[in-house]
Amino acid sequence: MASIPHPTPPHATPVLPHTPGRNPRPSVARPMPEGWGVARRRVSRLMLASFALLAVGAVGLFQVLQTTQVAATGYEVRALEKEQQDLDADIRLLESQIASSSNLDRIQKEATGRLGMTRPQQKVRVSEDVPAPAIVPLPRRYVPAQVREAPPGVAWWERVLGVIPGMH
């Protein structure tokens, strides 16, 4: 079997021409490795260490920013809780004022004394065909709580516990 010669000549190291401002010593271009297609650049240890330090610094900065965000959110939550407590105190104060002003004797004294009202001579009854409002405009403590009935049937997890001995 005869060997077929390669169509390209063997690689010769080309010499780059001299340009002013560059090193006057002729430089030699490196031949490209076979099968790479582009020149591969070596990464130095210093560059790897720099990238590693940059990554560690970025992670540390991210943790500091995240901790700052959590602390700021905590302060906001505390401020909102304090505001809620203040509003609850205001609600209790208003409810006590409503309770004290709903005393019938006091209302009658205010009506006759301050407003100059008198008792009516005739009674007039008016009937309305409008249903009562769905939402009662009174504080919760004065409205009787509605009793919720448990839904009929047994939940699936109660059936599972019923199968296990000693869990009825």
N, C-alpha and C positions, 0 to 999 in steps of 0.2 A: 504494500500500500504506500502510495506516494504522499508526501506531505504537501499541503497547499499553502503557499506563502500568504501571510497576512496582508490585506490591501493597504494598510496605513504603515508609514515608516515607523521605526522604533522612536520612542520619546527622547527628544533631545531637550536639554534644559536651555530655554531661550534666555537671552541676555536682554535686559531692558535698556532702552537708550538713556543717555545722560540728559537730565533737564536741569536748568539753572535753579539754584536754591535747594536742591536735593543733595544727598550724599554723593560725592563724586565717584565713590567706589561703585563699580557696577554691581547691581543686585541681581540675584538669580531668583526667578519665579519657581515656586515649588510645583512639582507635577501633581495633578489631581489624582486621588486614589481611584482605583478601578471600581466601577459600579455605584459610585456615589452621585454623580451627576452635578453636584455643587460642592464647593470647597467646604469641608467641615472645620469648624473653628473650635479650638480647645478652650475649655472653661477652666480658669485657674482656681486654685484653692481659695485665694483671696476673694474672688468674685462669689464663690459658693458661700463662704463665711459671711460676706456682706449681705447676700440674699437671705441667709438664715437669720442674721441679726435684724434685718428689716422685717421679716415675717414675725419674729418674736416681739419686736416693738409694736407692730400693727395689732397683734393679739392683745398685748398689754394695754394699748390705747383703747381698743374696743372694750375691754373689761372695765377700764376706768369710766368710759362714757356710759356704759350700761349701769354701773353702780351709781353714778350721778343721777341717771334717769330714774332709777328705783327710789333713791332718796327723795328726789323732787316729787315723785308720785306719792310717797308716804306722807310728805308734808301737806300735799293737797287733800289727801284722804282725811288726815287729822283736822284740817280746817273745815272740811265739809261735815265731819262728825260733830264738831263744836257748833257749827251753824244749825245742824239738825237738833241738837240739844236745846239751843236757844229758841228755836221755833216750837219745839215741844213744850217748853216752859211758857211761851206766849199762848199756845193753845190752851194749856191748863188754866192760865190766868183768865182768858176770855170765857172759858167754860164756867169758871167760878162766878164771873160777872153775869153770865146768862142765868145761872142758877139763882143768884141773889136777886136779879131783876124779875124773875118769874114768880116771886112771892105775891100772891093775890092781894093781901092786905096792903103791901107797899104800892102795888100798881093802883089800887083804889085811892090811896092817899094822894099819889102823884096826880091822878086824873082829876080829882075834885079840888085839890089844893092849888097846884101849880097851873094846870090847864083850864080850870074853871068848868069842868064837865059836871053834869047832873045825871041822875038816873032817868031813864026814858019813861014817858007816860004810857005809851002803847008798845006792845011787843009785835014785831013784824018777823015772820019766818020766810026765808027764801030757800028754795030747793034748787040744787044744781044737778045736772046729769053728766058732769065731767068726772072721770075717774081720778082717784088720788094719784099723786106723783109717784113714780117708781123709786125715786131717790128721796129719802127723808132729809129735809134741810135742818137737822139737829145734830149736835155732837153725838158721837158714838155711845158715850156712857148713858145717854138718856133714851136711846132707842133699844128695845129688846132685841137680843141677838137671835138670828134665825137659826133654827136647828137643821143641820144638814143630815139627811138620812144616808146610811151606807148603801152603796150600790148593791142590787140583788146578786146572788150567786157567790161562788167561791173563787178566789183568785187562783191562777195556775200554780203559784209558788206554795199556796196553802195545800193544794192537792199533792204536790211533790213531797211536802213535809209530812202529809198524812200517810204516805206510803212507807216512810222510814219509821221503824219501830221506836217507840218512846218519844216521838216528836208530835203527838196529836195535840 
